[in-house]
Amino acid sequence: MISRDIGSFPLLVAMRDAFRSDHRFSADIVDRAYNAFGDDWAQAFEEALGRMFRTAEERAAAIRGYAAFAMTSLRLQARFELSGEYKSKTYAQAAAEVYHNEAYMQAEYLPGLFLSHYLWTHHYRQVQFFETAFVDHLRVAGIDRFVEVGVGTGLYSRLALQRLPGATGQGIDISVSSQRFAERQMAAFDLGDRYAVRLEDATVDTPAASAPALICVEVLEHLEDPTAFLRALRRVLAPTGKAFITAALNAAHTDHIYLYRSPAEVEAQLIAAGFVVEQYWVGQAYAPPRAGVPVPLAAAFVVA
Ligand SMILES: C[S@@+](CC[C@H](N)C(=O)[O-])C[C@H]1O[C@@H](n2cnc3c(N)ncnc32)[C@H](O)[C@@H]1O
């Protein structure tokens, strides 16, 4: 239910107007998310926009970045619908094109990912599952330290820090651009003294510390051998620890190289790596236009 008008959120209104005038394919995306999630969503998004992109120019650039990011997804998804395969690419190629491409990361990838977590309803539902099924459990269990592997924008780490007053977090990412964006986000929310990002290849340098909590969101589909990576994550997690691990399925993007077609495939890899699945959630990006057309899915697992 909408209890207020979106007019109470000026940055969202400006974003909606920008989409309507300059990026017609996303003309109704702000209204759709507002209709789905209401004022709590609007408040959270308005604050995030204001803190992360401080001027109208910065917000306009972030919207342009998101539009380019979403357009790339649409183009690659249309190709995937026809071929049934992702465009073949090695991890090294994806890393060079994306994670180590500072101009692309700052202009498109990171603002695109960041805004998508509020604008795409399946992404925001995954955020809600994270907060209620995972972070709230950490609070009740008194866990006040976590490691996030593949921090990207840093959104999930920031939400965990906000929901766990006094907790500290360690981010790990291979990309200096992600490191900068995530640390900028922590500073923008006054959380910088509780968080740092280490630059590491998590498939090679397994974090040494035994972590009571682990977060790994949308990294598996970026790797050539997700099961080997999951085994390493299991070794990092303390025996009594909990992890929140997700994957994007049937979702073509520039850096998606491992194609998961069903949530059961992710679950099987988690189990093979030694995890016990405690809860899971799966969301579709949209209803399929016809039976049999693959639709992007988000699948999130709380594991021990
Ligand atoms: C899709 S993003 C993850 C999304 C992120 N969780 C968020 O909320 O924004 C994938 C991230 O994984 C990082 N990554 C890819 N391969 C990696 C590796 N081998 N080690 C560490 N980080 C890696 C990329 O640099 C990128 O920041």
The ligand as an SDF file (V2000), in Angstrom:
LIG
                    3D

 27 29  0  0  0  0  0  0  0  0999 V2000
   28.4640   -8.2450   -9.4350 C   0  0  0  0  0  0  0  0  0  0  0  0
   29.6840   -7.6140   -8.3720 S   0  0  0  0  0  0  0  0  0  0  0  0
   29.0840   -8.0860   -6.8270 C   0  0  0  0  0  0  0  0  0  0  0  0
   27.9130   -7.2580   -6.3910 C   0  0  0  0  0  0  0  0  0  0  0  0
   28.0860   -6.7170   -5.0200 C   0  0  0  0  0  0  0  0  0  0  0  0
   27.9210   -7.7520   -4.0360 N   0  0  0  0  0  0  0  0  0  0  0  0
   27.2030   -5.5390   -4.7710 C   0  0  0  0  0  0  0  0  0  0  0  0
   26.3360   -5.6330   -3.9080 O   0  0  0  0  0  0  0  0  0  0  0  0
   27.3760   -4.5230   -5.3990 O   0  0  0  0  0  0  0  0  0  0  0  0
   31.0440   -8.7000   -8.5560 C   0  0  0  0  0  0  0  0  0  0  0  0
   32.2410   -8.2070   -7.7830 C   0  0  0  0  0  0  0  0  0  0  0  0
   33.1140   -9.3360   -7.6110 O   0  0  0  0  0  0  0  0  0  0  0  0
   34.4320   -8.8780   -7.7510 C   0  0  0  0  0  0  0  0  0  0  0  0
   35.2770  -10.0200   -8.1040 N   0  0  0  0  0  0  0  0  0  0  0  0
   35.2780  -10.7180   -9.2620 C   0  0  0  0  0  0  0  0  0  0  0  0
   36.2050  -11.6880   -9.2190 N   0  0  0  0  0  0  0  0  0  0  0  0
   36.7930  -11.6010   -8.0090 C   0  0  0  0  0  0  0  0  0  0  0  0
   37.8460  -12.3300   -7.3730 C   0  0  0  0  0  0  0  0  0  0  0  0
   38.4600  -13.3280   -8.0010 N   0  0  0  0  0  0  0  0  0  0  0  0
   38.2110  -11.9710   -6.1270 N   0  0  0  0  0  0  0  0  0  0  0  0
   37.6010  -10.9360   -5.4870 C   0  0  0  0  0  0  0  0  0  0  0  0
   36.6060  -10.2050   -6.0500 N   0  0  0  0  0  0  0  0  0  0  0  0
   36.2090  -10.5330   -7.2880 C   0  0  0  0  0  0  0  0  0  0  0  0
   34.3460   -7.8270   -8.8530 C   0  0  0  0  0  0  0  0  0  0  0  0
   35.4360   -6.9670   -8.8630 O   0  0  0  0  0  0  0  0  0  0  0  0
   33.0400   -7.1230   -8.5060 C   0  0  0  0  0  0  0  0  0  0  0  0
   33.2690   -6.0410   -7.6390 O   0  0  0  0  0  0  0  0  0  0  0  0
  1  2  1  0
  2  3  1  0
  2 10  1  0
  3  4  1  0
  4  5  1  0
  5  6  1  0
  5  7  1  0
  7  8  2  0
  7  9  1  0
 10 11  1  0
 11 12  1  0
 11 26  1  0
 12 13  1  0
 13 14  1  0
 13 24  1  0
 14 15  1  0
 14 23  1  0
 15 16  2  0
 16 17  1  0
 17 18  1  0
 17 23  2  0
 18 19  1  0
 18 20  2  0
 20 21  1  0
 21 22  2  0
 22 23  1  0
 24 25  1  0
 24 26  1  0
 26 27  1  0
M  CHG  2   2   1   9  -1
M  END
$$$$
